[in-house]
Amino acid sequence: MQRIATWIALTVSLINAACGGGASGDRADGNTAERDGDWAGSNLQLFGVDAPLARPAQASDYQPRSEADAERRVLLAAGLKADFVTRHIASPADMMALYPDGAAPTHLIACIEQPRNGVTPDGNGGLNAGIQRVELASGKIETILHGTDKCDGIRVTPWGTVLASEESPDGRAYEVMAPLITTGHWIADRDSGDIRSAVDSEEPSVRVVQHRQLPVMAWEGLAILPSGVIYAGDELRPGEEGRDRDGGAIYKFLPARPRLATTPITRLHESPLVEGSSYALTVSCWESASKSFPQYGQGCEVGDAAWVQIDPARARADASARHATGYYRPEDLHLDPSYAGQGVRFCWTNTGREEAGHYGEVMCAVDHTPLPAKPTIKLDTQTGLGYLADGDAFTVVRVNRFVEGDPRFNSFDNLAFQPHTGNLYIVEDHGYGEIIACLPDGEDRDLKSDGCIGIASVADPKAEPTGFLFDASGETAYLVLQHGEQASELLDFVTNPTDGTTDDLIRIRGFEVNP
């Protein structure tokens, strides 16, 4: 309650200062380094740290990787401490998930964003590490699955499995049973989904499956509901596939048999992901009650939206042809656990390109009907396209911008909601990248975060921060330093059998959630 009271009091004082005492208005923007001083004395109550970073890391902060401890690899806000979980996770490691959950995790499951490469002892392809587990107590690393193509998005499902996905243009999604005892499985053929129990083995895997009914795209962030509904983004830049071609769409998977049980599954065929339909988000330039809804076109990026049905095997082509809204490289995506309204709220990053002054952004959407009671396809009489409906009514999503980048905070990539506070942490995708903490939207006139501060910054010019996530306490976070300097003494051909390169996995402690 103290934190909430401080937040409200500070918001009122800043509104009055900014607006001459008027009753309406927002807190000072807080999205630039210059506004950090507005929270002097209140950083602990609002952000859980004693003071924000005064600046991002720079060349003078650099220390060779082989000589640096964890707190020299990443600069931290006052009050935070860091240590290495391991320095030998295969590179480039990316998104991660705590297993079996964030409350009492024993392991961290990570995607390794290597392209499919390497030759097996029998001369086959796909020796590269794809999914790895790290024992948190010891740092021990084991490879769960070999042969993915740029594994990136990964989550623990509500039914106890792990869903991992690939960032390549024809990226697939894989579900893993019993990830703590599934070791050394191998994708023999990505196109057919042929997965074996070991490298070069003839025995089919019964613990790993490629879900061919999920969209084929460059997967990044994803969110999974207990029913099996999935939201995910396609990491695609506008114009990348030709001039005047759209950027990446946001997708939804609706299971044919939504899961009702709350216990773990015991066989992969019990997963709700084995069958379903896929849709892409089309933001409309008309309100959902209008006869013109849904309408689409350039400029329709926020507001009411609908889900247009697509063929998952040709997700990108269908999303473009059926006028789904394209964004600038959608990256990580998470559910907002503090949302208490109708439906669910999910947020994602659009990376943008800072060199062009496109500083990136965080978008948030509320899907008012995640799981329709009577799912149907409603045809638009003007175009003949089919949209997801609940009976005769379109299922409506409302999209808005939540954080806009600026010259200091930009190139947004990973996201993490901090438990207990509702603060959103954003990770930058560039050299000396920062981790940014952003407040929820308070009781003001806008729909945006009430302000952001820098929390951490990577002190290696060759590295970038990624994979950031909290445990359930909100007091401990995990971070990968990806693409960093490769010291010869940190090469490891056991964890990374193709080229031996490794990344640092860092644990950050000291976040206050109830100061």
GIDADA-V299026 format. One record per helix or strand of 2 or more residues. SS is the DSSP state (~ for helix, > for strand). FROM is the first residue (numbers start at 1). LEN is the number of residues. Records with the same first field share a line. If there is no record, write none. Layout:
SS = FROM-LEN, FROM-LEN
This chain:
~ = 2-18, 33-7, 43-5, 59-3, 70-4, 268-3, 272-3, 312-10, 354-3, 488-3
> = 74-3, 81-10, 93-7, 107-6, 129-7, 141-6, 151-6, 162-5, 173-4, 185-5, 194-3, 208-3, 219-6, 230-5, 250-6, 276-8, 303-8, 330-6, 344-7, 361-7, 375-5, 386-5, 393-2, 397-8, 412-6, 424-5, 434-5, 452-7, 464-7, 476-7, 502-8
